[in-house]
């Protein structure tokens, strides 16, 4: 199950739960996804933090003593490598295009300069800086 933050044409933000991106697109096309505030079916996926639920996601709890901080960091790094598109030093450019709707919404990773980060903040582009170490095999 994937939880998307959705935004209607009037900028109301709400959650939608879907099996996958295809399920969202199919329901959107049939106008089955509507804003709970205004009823608009003109809905897009809004940039948001990552939320994933379902079988095999490795749910963690306080009783899981086998998960060391190093293992958790390695798992996180593997997840980012598998599910984020690496746009390299074009992160700021691509993030701004996604924010303005010029490109499809998707998970991206890359690098920025301090000036680019400041510009993204000024434009209201949500992003998170996460230092990800490289692990030896």
Phi and psi in radians as a Rosetta constraint file:
Dihedral C 1 N 2 CA 2 C 2 CIRCULARHARMONIC -2.031 0.35
Dihedral N 2 CA 2 C 2 N 3 CIRCULARHARMONIC 2.335 0.35
Dihedral C 2 N 3 CA 3 C 3 CIRCULARHARMONIC -1.840 0.35
Dihedral N 3 CA 3 C 3 N 4 CIRCULARHARMONIC 2.064 0.35
Dihedral C 3 N 4 CA 4 C 4 CIRCULARHARMONIC -1.823 0.35
Dihedral N 4 CA 4 C 4 N 5 CIRCULARHARMONIC 2.489 0.35
Dihedral C 4 N 5 CA 5 C 5 CIRCULARHARMONIC -1.433 0.35
Dihedral N 5 CA 5 C 5 N 6 CIRCULARHARMONIC 2.222 0.35
Dihedral C 5 N 6 CA 6 C 6 CIRCULARHARMONIC -2.003 0.35
Dihedral N 6 CA 6 C 6 N 7 CIRCULARHARMONIC 2.701 0.35
Dihedral C 6 N 7 CA 7 C 7 CIRCULARHARMONIC -2.388 0.35
Dihedral N 7 CA 7 C 7 N 8 CIRCULARHARMONIC 2.289 0.35
Dihedral C 7 N 8 CA 8 C 8 CIRCULARHARMONIC -1.549 0.35
Dihedral N 8 CA 8 C 8 N 9 CIRCULARHARMONIC 3.075 0.35
Dihedral C 8 N 9 CA 9 C 9 CIRCULARHARMONIC -1.069 0.35
Dihedral N 9 CA 9 C 9 N 10 CIRCULARHARMONIC -0.362 0.35
Dihedral C 9 N 10 CA 10 C 10 CIRCULARHARMONIC -1.703 0.35
Dihedral N 10 CA 10 C 10 N 11 CIRCULARHARMONIC 0.233 0.35
Dihedral C 10 N 11 CA 11 C 11 CIRCULARHARMONIC 1.176 0.35
Dihedral N 11 CA 11 C 11 N 12 CIRCULARHARMONIC 0.407 0.35
Dihedral C 11 N 12 CA 12 C 12 CIRCULARHARMONIC -1.352 0.35
Dihedral N 12 CA 12 C 12 N 13 CIRCULARHARMONIC 2.289 0.35
Dihedral C 12 N 13 CA 13 C 13 CIRCULARHARMONIC -1.779 0.35
Dihedral N 13 CA 13 C 13 N 14 CIRCULARHARMONIC 2.341 0.35
Dihedral C 13 N 14 CA 14 C 14 CIRCULARHARMONIC -2.678 0.35
Dihedral N 14 CA 14 C 14 N 15 CIRCULARHARMONIC 2.906 0.35
Dihedral C 14 N 15 CA 15 C 15 CIRCULARHARMONIC -1.665 0.35
Dihedral N 15 CA 15 C 15 N 16 CIRCULARHARMONIC 2.612 0.35
Dihedral C 15 N 16 CA 16 C 16 CIRCULARHARMONIC -2.381 0.35
Dihedral N 16 CA 16 C 16 N 17 CIRCULARHARMONIC 2.396 0.35
Dihedral C 16 N 17 CA 17 C 17 CIRCULARHARMONIC -1.893 0.35
Dihedral N 17 CA 17 C 17 N 18 CIRCULARHARMONIC 2.200 0.35
Dihedral C 17 N 18 CA 18 C 18 CIRCULARHARMONIC -2.428 0.35
Dihedral N 18 CA 18 C 18 N 19 CIRCULARHARMONIC 2.723 0.35
Dihedral C 18 N 19 CA 19 C 19 CIRCULARHARMONIC -1.139 0.35
Dihedral N 19 CA 19 C 19 N 20 CIRCULARHARMONIC -0.656 0.35
Dihedral C 19 N 20 CA 20 C 20 CIRCULARHARMONIC -2.901 0.35
Dihedral N 20 CA 20 C 20 N 21 CIRCULARHARMONIC -3.138 0.35
Dihedral C 20 N 21 CA 21 C 21 CIRCULARHARMONIC -1.084 0.35
Dihedral N 21 CA 21 C 21 N 22 CIRCULARHARMONIC -0.655 0.35
Dihedral C 21 N 22 CA 22 C 22 CIRCULARHARMONIC -1.072 0.35
Dihedral N 22 CA 22 C 22 N 23 CIRCULARHARMONIC -0.730 0.35
Dihedral C 22 N 23 CA 23 C 23 CIRCULARHARMONIC -1.074 0.35
Dihedral N 23 CA 23 C 23 N 24 CIRCULARHARMONIC -0.730 0.35
Dihedral C 23 N 24 CA 24 C 24 CIRCULARHARMONIC -1.041 0.35
Dihedral N 24 CA 24 C 24 N 25 CIRCULARHARMONIC -0.864 0.35
Dihedral C 24 N 25 CA 25 C 25 CIRCULARHARMONIC -1.065 0.35
Dihedral N 25 CA 25 C 25 N 26 CIRCULARHARMONIC -0.727 0.35
Dihedral C 25 N 26 CA 26 C 26 CIRCULARHARMONIC -1.117 0.35
Dihedral N 26 CA 26 C 26 N 27 CIRCULARHARMONIC -0.781 0.35
Dihedral C 26 N 27 CA 27 C 27 CIRCULARHARMONIC -1.184 0.35
Dihedral N 27 CA 27 C 27 N 28 CIRCULARHARMONIC -0.640 0.35
Dihedral C 27 N 28 CA 28 C 28 CIRCULARHARMONIC -1.110 0.35
Dihedral N 28 CA 28 C 28 N 29 CIRCULARHARMONIC -0.774 0.35
Dihedral C 28 N 29 CA 29 C 29 CIRCULARHARMONIC -1.045 0.35
Dihedral N 29 CA 29 C 29 N 30 CIRCULARHARMONIC -0.626 0.35
Dihedral C 29 N 30 CA 30 C 30 CIRCULARHARMONIC -1.498 0.35
Dihedral N 30 CA 30 C 30 N 31 CIRCULARHARMONIC 0.087 0.35
Dihedral C 30 N 31 CA 31 C 31 CIRCULARHARMONIC 1.036 0.35
Dihedral N 31 CA 31 C 31 N 32 CIRCULARHARMONIC 0.627 0.35
Dihedral C 31 N 32 CA 32 C 32 CIRCULARHARMONIC -1.578 0.35
Dihedral N 32 CA 32 C 32 N 33 CIRCULARHARMONIC -0.228 0.35
Dihedral C 32 N 33 CA 33 C 33 CIRCULARHARMONIC -1.757 0.35
Dihedral N 33 CA 33 C 33 N 34 CIRCULARHARMONIC 2.036 0.35
Dihedral C 33 N 34 CA 34 C 34 CIRCULARHARMONIC -2.290 0.35
Dihedral N 34 CA 34 C 34 N 35 CIRCULARHARMONIC 2.661 0.35
Dihedral C 34 N 35 CA 35 C 35 CIRCULARHARMONIC -1.210 0.35
Dihedral N 35 CA 35 C 35 N 36 CIRCULARHARMONIC 2.246 0.35
Dihedral C 35 N 36 CA 36 C 36 CIRCULARHARMONIC -1.256 0.35
Dihedral N 36 CA 36 C 36 N 37 CIRCULARHARMONIC -0.243 0.35
Dihedral C 36 N 37 CA 37 C 37 CIRCULARHARMONIC -1.539 0.35
Dihedral N 37 CA 37 C 37 N 38 CIRCULARHARMONIC -0.884 0.35
Dihedral C 37 N 38 CA 38 C 38 CIRCULARHARMONIC -2.023 0.35
Dihedral N 38 CA 38 C 38 N 39 CIRCULARHARMONIC -0.165 0.35
Dihedral C 38 N 39 CA 39 C 39 CIRCULARHARMONIC 1.459 0.35
Dihedral N 39 CA 39 C 39 N 40 CIRCULARHARMONIC 0.055 0.35
Dihedral C 39 N 40 CA 40 C 40 CIRCULARHARMONIC -1.147 0.35
Dihedral N 40 CA 40 C 40 N 41 CIRCULARHARMONIC 2.460 0.35
Dihedral C 40 N 41 CA 41 C 41 CIRCULARHARMONIC -1.791 0.35
Dihedral N 41 CA 41 C 41 N 42 CIRCULARHARMONIC 0.124 0.35
Dihedral C 41 N 42 CA 42 C 42 CIRCULARHARMONIC -1.516 0.35
Dihedral N 42 CA 42 C 42 N 43 CIRCULARHARMONIC 1.515 0.35
Dihedral C 42 N 43 CA 43 C 43 CIRCULARHARMONIC -2.170 0.35
Dihedral N 43 CA 43 C 43 N 44 CIRCULARHARMONIC 2.470 0.35
Dihedral C 43 N 44 CA 44 C 44 CIRCULARHARMONIC -2.285 0.35
Dihedral N 44 CA 44 C 44 N 45 CIRCULARHARMONIC 2.800 0.35
Dihedral C 44 N 45 CA 45 C 45 CIRCULARHARMONIC -1.351 0.35
Dihedral N 45 CA 45 C 45 N 46 CIRCULARHARMONIC 2.241 0.35
Dihedral C 45 N 46 CA 46 C 46 CIRCULARHARMONIC -1.630 0.35
Dihedral N 46 CA 46 C 46 N 47 CIRCULARHARMONIC 2.537 0.35
Dihedral C 46 N 47 CA 47 C 47 CIRCULARHARMONIC -1.014 0.35
Dihedral N 47 CA 47 C 47 N 48 CIRCULARHARMONIC 2.393 0.35
Dihedral C 47 N 48 CA 48 C 48 CIRCULARHARMONIC -2.762 0.35
Dihedral N 48 CA 48 C 48 N 49 CIRCULARHARMONIC 3.096 0.35
Dihedral C 48 N 49 CA 49 C 49 CIRCULARHARMONIC -1.262 0.35
Dihedral N 49 CA 49 C 49 N 50 CIRCULARHARMONIC 2.894 0.35
Dihedral C 49 N 50 CA 50 C 50 CIRCULARHARMONIC -1.469 0.35
Dihedral N 50 CA 50 C 50 N 51 CIRCULARHARMONIC 2.300 0.35
Dihedral C 50 N 51 CA 51 C 51 CIRCULARHARMONIC -2.422 0.35
Dihedral N 51 CA 51 C 51 N 52 CIRCULARHARMONIC 2.131 0.35
Dihedral C 51 N 52 CA 52 C 52 CIRCULARHARMONIC -2.339 0.35
Dihedral N 52 CA 52 C 52 N 53 CIRCULARHARMONIC 2.339 0.35
Dihedral C 52 N 53 CA 53 C 53 CIRCULARHARMONIC -2.299 0.35
Dihedral N 53 CA 53 C 53 N 54 CIRCULARHARMONIC 2.640 0.35
Dihedral C 53 N 54 CA 54 C 54 CIRCULARHARMONIC 2.525 0.35
Dihedral N 54 CA 54 C 54 N 55 CIRCULARHARMONIC -3.138 0.35
Dihedral C 54 N 55 CA 55 C 55 CIRCULARHARMONIC -1.132 0.35
Dihedral N 55 CA 55 C 55 N 56 CIRCULARHARMONIC 2.445 0.35
Dihedral C 55 N 56 CA 56 C 56 CIRCULARHARMONIC 1.312 0.35
Dihedral N 56 CA 56 C 56 N 57 CIRCULARHARMONIC 0.258 0.35
Dihedral C 56 N 57 CA 57 C 57 CIRCULARHARMONIC -1.512 0.35
Dihedral N 57 CA 57 C 57 N 58 CIRCULARHARMONIC 0.000 0.35
Dihedral C 57 N 58 CA 58 C 58 CIRCULARHARMONIC 1.220 0.35
Dihedral N 58 CA 58 C 58 N 59 CIRCULARHARMONIC 0.871 0.35
Dihedral C 58 N 59 CA 59 C 59 CIRCULARHARMONIC -0.938 0.35
Dihedral N 59 CA 59 C 59 N 60 CIRCULARHARMONIC 2.391 0.35
Dihedral C 59 N 60 CA 60 C 60 CIRCULARHARMONIC -1.894 0.35
Dihedral N 60 CA 60 C 60 N 61 CIRCULARHARMONIC 2.544 0.35
Dihedral C 60 N 61 CA 61 C 61 CIRCULARHARMONIC -2.517 0.35
Dihedral N 61 CA 61 C 61 N 62 CIRCULARHARMONIC 3.005 0.35
Dihedral C 61 N 62 CA 62 C 62 CIRCULARHARMONIC -1.128 0.35
Dihedral N 62 CA 62 C 62 N 63 CIRCULARHARMONIC -0.372 0.35
Dihedral C 62 N 63 CA 63 C 63 CIRCULARHARMONIC -1.501 0.35
Dihedral N 63 CA 63 C 63 N 64 CIRCULARHARMONIC -0.069 0.35
Dihedral C 63 N 64 CA 64 C 64 CIRCULARHARMONIC -1.450 0.35
Dihedral N 64 CA 64 C 64 N 65 CIRCULARHARMONIC 1.609 0.35
Dihedral C 64 N 65 CA 65 C 65 CIRCULARHARMONIC -1.471 0.35
Dihedral N 65 CA 65 C 65 N 66 CIRCULARHARMONIC -0.172 0.35
Dihedral C 65 N 66 CA 66 C 66 CIRCULARHARMONIC -1.409 0.35
Dihedral N 66 CA 66 C 66 N 67 CIRCULARHARMONIC -0.153 0.35
Dihedral C 66 N 67 CA 67 C 67 CIRCULARHARMONIC -1.735 0.35
Dihedral N 67 CA 67 C 67 N 68 CIRCULARHARMONIC 1.769 0.35
Dihedral C 67 N 68 CA 68 C 68 CIRCULARHARMONIC -1.412 0.35
Dihedral N 68 CA 68 C 68 N 69 CIRCULARHARMONIC 2.812 0.35
Dihedral C 68 N 69 CA 69 C 69 CIRCULARHARMONIC -0.983 0.35
Dihedral N 69 CA 69 C 69 N 70 CIRCULARHARMONIC -0.670 0.35
Dihedral C 69 N 70 CA 70 C 70 CIRCULARHARMONIC -1.127 0.35
Dihedral N 70 CA 70 C 70 N 71 CIRCULARHARMONIC -0.716 0.35
Dihedral C 70 N 71 CA 71 C 71 CIRCULARHARMONIC -1.178 0.35
Dihedral N 71 CA 71 C 71 N 72 CIRCULARHARMONIC -0.708 0.35
Dihedral C 71 N 72 CA 72 C 72 CIRCULARHARMONIC -1.084 0.35
Dihedral N 72 CA 72 C 72 N 73 CIRCULARHARMONIC -0.729 0.35
Dihedral C 72 N 73 CA 73 C 73 CIRCULARHARMONIC -1.136 0.35
Dihedral N 73 CA 73 C 73 N 74 CIRCULARHARMONIC -0.694 0.35
Dihedral C 73 N 74 CA 74 C 74 CIRCULARHARMONIC -1.120 0.35
Dihedral N 74 CA 74 C 74 N 75 CIRCULARHARMONIC -0.746 0.35
Dihedral C 74 N 75 CA 75 C 75 CIRCULARHARMONIC -1.093 0.35
Dihedral N 75 CA 75 C 75 N 76 CIRCULARHARMONIC -0.739 0.35
Dihedral C 75 N 76 CA 76 C 76 CIRCULARHARMONIC -1.095 0.35
Dihedral N 76 CA 76 C 76 N 77 CIRCULARHARMONIC -0.800 0.35
Dihedral C 76 N 77 CA 77 C 77 CIRCULARHARMONIC -1.039 0.35
Dihedral N 77 CA 77 C 77 N 78 CIRCULARHARMONIC -0.762 0.35
Dihedral C 77 N 78 CA 78 C 78 CIRCULARHARMONIC -1.104 0.35
Dihedral N 78 CA 78 C 78 N 79 CIRCULARHARMONIC -0.706 0.35
Dihedral C 78 N 79 CA 79 C 79 CIRCULARHARMONIC -1.080 0.35
Dihedral N 79 CA 79 C 79 N 80 CIRCULARHARMONIC -0.827 0.35
Dihedral C 79 N 80 CA 80 C 80 CIRCULARHARMONIC -1.088 0.35
Dihedral N 80 CA 80 C 80 N 81 CIRCULARHARMONIC -0.761 0.35
Dihedral C 80 N 81 CA 81 C 81 CIRCULARHARMONIC -1.047 0.35
Dihedral N 81 CA 81 C 81 N 82 CIRCULARHARMONIC -0.646 0.35
Dihedral C 81 N 82 CA 82 C 82 CIRCULARHARMONIC -1.442 0.35
Dihedral N 82 CA 82 C 82 N 83 CIRCULARHARMONIC -0.492 0.35
Dihedral C 82 N 83 CA 83 C 83 CIRCULARHARMONIC -2.024 0.35
Dihedral N 83 CA 83 C 83 N 84 CIRCULARHARMONIC -0.016 0.35
Dihedral C 83 N 84 CA 84 C 84 CIRCULARHARMONIC -2.037 0.35
Dihedral N 84 CA 84 C 84 N 85 CIRCULARHARMONIC 2.389 0.35
Dihedral C 84 N 85 CA 85 C 85 CIRCULARHARMONIC -1.387 0.35
Dihedral N 85 CA 85 C 85 N 86 CIRCULARHARMONIC 2.218 0.35
Dihedral C 85 N 86 CA 86 C 86 CIRCULARHARMONIC -1.462 0.35
Dihedral N 86 CA 86 C 86 N 87 CIRCULARHARMONIC 1.947 0.35
Dihedral C 86 N 87 CA 87 C 87 CIRCULARHARMONIC -1.791 0.35
Dihedral N 87 CA 87 C 87 N 88 CIRCULARHARMONIC 0.132 0.35
Dihedral C 87 N 88 CA 88 C 88 CIRCULARHARMONIC 1.031 0.35
Dihedral N 88 CA 88 C 88 N 89 CIRCULARHARMONIC -2.382 0.35
Dihedral C 88 N 89 CA 89 C 89 CIRCULARHARMONIC -1.397 0.35
Dihedral N 89 CA 89 C 89 N 90 CIRCULARHARMONIC 0.125 0.35
Dihedral C 89 N 90 CA 90 C 90 CIRCULARHARMONIC -1.711 0.35
Dihedral N 90 CA 90 C 90 N 91 CIRCULARHARMONIC 0.295 0.35
Dihedral C 90 N 91 CA 91 C 91 CIRCULARHARMONIC -0.945 0.35
Dihedral N 91 CA 91 C 91 N 92 CIRCULARHARMONIC -0.890 0.35
Dihedral C 91 N 92 CA 92 C 92 CIRCULARHARMONIC -1.062 0.35
Dihedral N 92 CA 92 C 92 N 93 CIRCULARHARMONIC -0.755 0.35
Dihedral C 92 N 93 CA 93 C 93 CIRCULARHARMONIC -1.092 0.35
Dihedral N 93 CA 93 C 93 N 94 CIRCULARHARMONIC -0.846 0.35
Dihedral C 93 N 94 CA 94 C 94 CIRCULARHARMONIC -1.196 0.35
Dihedral N 94 CA 94 C 94 N 95 CIRCULARHARMONIC -0.726 0.35
Dihedral C 94 N 95 CA 95 C 95 CIRCULARHARMONIC -1.050 0.35
Dihedral N 95 CA 95 C 95 N 96 CIRCULARHARMONIC -0.712 0.35
Dihedral C 95 N 96 CA 96 C 96 CIRCULARHARMONIC -1.163 0.35
Dihedral N 96 CA 96 C 96 N 97 CIRCULARHARMONIC -0.695 0.35
Dihedral C 96 N 97 CA 97 C 97 CIRCULARHARMONIC -1.137 0.35
Dihedral N 97 CA 97 C 97 N 98 CIRCULARHARMONIC -0.681 0.35
Dihedral C 97 N 98 CA 98 C 98 CIRCULARHARMONIC -1.132 0.35
Dihedral N 98 CA 98 C 98 N 99 CIRCULARHARMONIC -0.762 0.35
Dihedral C 98 N 99 CA 99 C 99 CIRCULARHARMONIC -1.069 0.35
Dihedral N 99 CA 99 C 99 N 100 CIRCULARHARMONIC -0.672 0.35
Dihedral C 99 N 100 CA 100 C 100 CIRCULARHARMONIC -1.534 0.35
Dihedral N 100 CA 100 C 100 N 101 CIRCULARHARMONIC -0.074 0.35
Dihedral C 100 N 101 CA 101 C 101 CIRCULARHARMONIC 1.535 0.35
Dihedral N 101 CA 101 C 101 N 102 CIRCULARHARMONIC 0.111 0.35
Dihedral C 101 N 102 CA 102 C 102 CIRCULARHARMONIC -1.267 0.35
Dihedral N 102 CA 102 C 102 N 103 CIRCULARHARMONIC -0.408 0.35
Dihedral C 102 N 103 CA 103 C 103 CIRCULARHARMONIC -2.266 0.35
Dihedral N 103 CA 103 C 103 N 104 CIRCULARHARMONIC 2.726 0.35
Dihedral C 103 N 104 CA 104 C 104 CIRCULARHARMONIC -1.103 0.35
Dihedral N 104 CA 104 C 104 N 105 CIRCULARHARMONIC 2.537 0.35
Dihedral C 104 N 105 CA 105 C 105 CIRCULARHARMONIC -1.181 0.35
Dihedral N 105 CA 105 C 105 N 106 CIRCULARHARMONIC 2.328 0.35
Dihedral C 105 N 106 CA 106 C 106 CIRCULARHARMONIC -2.870 0.35
Dihedral N 106 CA 106 C 106 N 107 CIRCULARHARMONIC 2.896 0.35
Dihedral C 106 N 107 CA 107 C 107 CIRCULARHARMONIC -1.372 0.35
Dihedral N 107 CA 107 C 107 N 108 CIRCULARHARMONIC 2.239 0.35
Dihedral C 107 N 108 CA 108 C 108 CIRCULARHARMONIC -2.289 0.35
Dihedral N 108 CA 108 C 108 N 109 CIRCULARHARMONIC 2.747 0.35
Dihedral C 108 N 109 CA 109 C 109 CIRCULARHARMONIC -2.436 0.35
Dihedral N 109 CA 109 C 109 N 110 CIRCULARHARMONIC 2.745 0.35
Dihedral C 109 N 110 CA 110 C 110 CIRCULARHARMONIC 2.972 0.35
Dihedral N 110 CA 110 C 110 N 111 CIRCULARHARMONIC -2.832 0.35
Dihedral C 110 N 111 CA 111 C 111 CIRCULARHARMONIC -2.126 0.35
Dihedral N 111 CA 111 C 111 N 112 CIRCULARHARMONIC 2.704 0.35
Dihedral C 111 N 112 CA 112 C 112 CIRCULARHARMONIC -2.440 0.35
Dihedral N 112 CA 112 C 112 N 113 CIRCULARHARMONIC 2.839 0.35
Dihedral C 112 N 113 CA 113 C 113 CIRCULARHARMONIC -1.623 0.35
Dihedral N 113 CA 113 C 113 N 114 CIRCULARHARMONIC 2.921 0.35
Dihedral C 113 N 114 CA 114 C 114 CIRCULARHARMONIC -1.050 0.35
Dihedral N 114 CA 114 C 114 N 115 CIRCULARHARMONIC -0.715 0.35
Dihedral C 114 N 115 CA 115 C 115 CIRCULARHARMONIC -1.086 0.35
Dihedral N 115 CA 115 C 115 N 116 CIRCULARHARMONIC -0.759 0.35
Dihedral C 115 N 116 CA 116 C 116 CIRCULARHARMONIC -1.104 0.35
Dihedral N 116 CA 116 C 116 N 117 CIRCULARHARMONIC -0.707 0.35
Dihedral C 116 N 117 CA 117 C 117 CIRCULARHARMONIC -1.075 0.35
Dihedral N 117 CA 117 C 117 N 118 CIRCULARHARMONIC -0.773 0.35
Dihedral C 117 N 118 CA 118 C 118 CIRCULARHARMONIC -1.060 0.35
Dihedral N 118 CA 118 C 118 N 119 CIRCULARHARMONIC -0.725 0.35
Dihedral C 118 N 119 CA 119 C 119 CIRCULARHARMONIC -1.116 0.35
Dihedral N 119 CA 119 C 119 N 120 CIRCULARHARMONIC -0.728 0.35
Dihedral C 119 N 120 CA 120 C 120 CIRCULARHARMONIC -1.079 0.35
Dihedral N 120 CA 120 C 120 N 121 CIRCULARHARMONIC -0.749 0.35
Dihedral C 120 N 121 CA 121 C 121 CIRCULARHARMONIC -1.079 0.35
Dihedral N 121 CA 121 C 121 N 122 CIRCULARHARMONIC -0.761 0.35
Dihedral C 121 N 122 CA 122 C 122 CIRCULARHARMONIC -1.080 0.35
Dihedral N 122 CA 122 C 122 N 123 CIRCULARHARMONIC -0.614 0.35
Dihedral C 122 N 123 CA 123 C 123 CIRCULARHARMONIC -1.426 0.35
Dihedral N 123 CA 123 C 123 N 124 CIRCULARHARMONIC -0.105 0.35
Dihedral C 123 N 124 CA 124 C 124 CIRCULARHARMONIC 1.377 0.35
Dihedral N 124 CA 124 C 124 N 125 CIRCULARHARMONIC 0.398 0.35
Dihedral C 124 N 125 CA 125 C 125 CIRCULARHARMONIC -1.437 0.35
Dihedral N 125 CA 125 C 125 N 126 CIRCULARHARMONIC 2.084 0.35
Dihedral C 125 N 126 CA 126 C 126 CIRCULARHARMONIC -1.320 0.35
Dihedral N 126 CA 126 C 126 N 127 CIRCULARHARMONIC 2.303 0.35
Dihedral C 126 N 127 CA 127 C 127 CIRCULARHARMONIC -2.714 0.35
Dihedral N 127 CA 127 C 127 N 128 CIRCULARHARMONIC 2.829 0.35
Dihedral C 127 N 128 CA 128 C 128 CIRCULARHARMONIC -2.289 0.35
Dihedral N 128 CA 128 C 128 N 129 CIRCULARHARMONIC 2.312 0.35
Dihedral C 128 N 129 CA 129 C 129 CIRCULARHARMONIC -1.548 0.35
Dihedral N 129 CA 129 C 129 N 130 CIRCULARHARMONIC 2.122 0.35
Dihedral C 129 N 130 CA 130 C 130 CIRCULARHARMONIC -2.263 0.35
Dihedral N 130 CA 130 C 130 N 131 CIRCULARHARMONIC 1.937 0.35
Dihedral C 130 N 131 CA 131 C 131 CIRCULARHARMONIC -1.250 0.35
Dihedral N 131 CA 131 C 131 N 132 CIRCULARHARMONIC 2.172 0.35
Dihedral C 131 N 132 CA 132 C 132 CIRCULARHARMONIC -2.045 0.35
Dihedral N 132 CA 132 C 132 N 133 CIRCULARHARMONIC 1.960 0.35
Dihedral C 132 N 133 CA 133 C 133 CIRCULARHARMONIC -1.239 0.35
Dihedral N 133 CA 133 C 133 N 134 CIRCULARHARMONIC 2.691 0.35
Dihedral C 133 N 134 CA 134 C 134 CIRCULARHARMONIC -1.609 0.35
Dihedral N 134 CA 134 C 134 N 135 CIRCULARHARMONIC 2.269 0.35
Dihedral C 134 N 135 CA 135 C 135 CIRCULARHARMONIC -1.713 0.35
Dihedral N 135 CA 135 C 135 N 136 CIRCULARHARMONIC 2.536 0.35
Dihedral C 135 N 136 CA 136 C 136 CIRCULARHARMONIC -1.316 0.35
Dihedral N 136 CA 136 C 136 N 137 CIRCULARHARMONIC 2.631 0.35
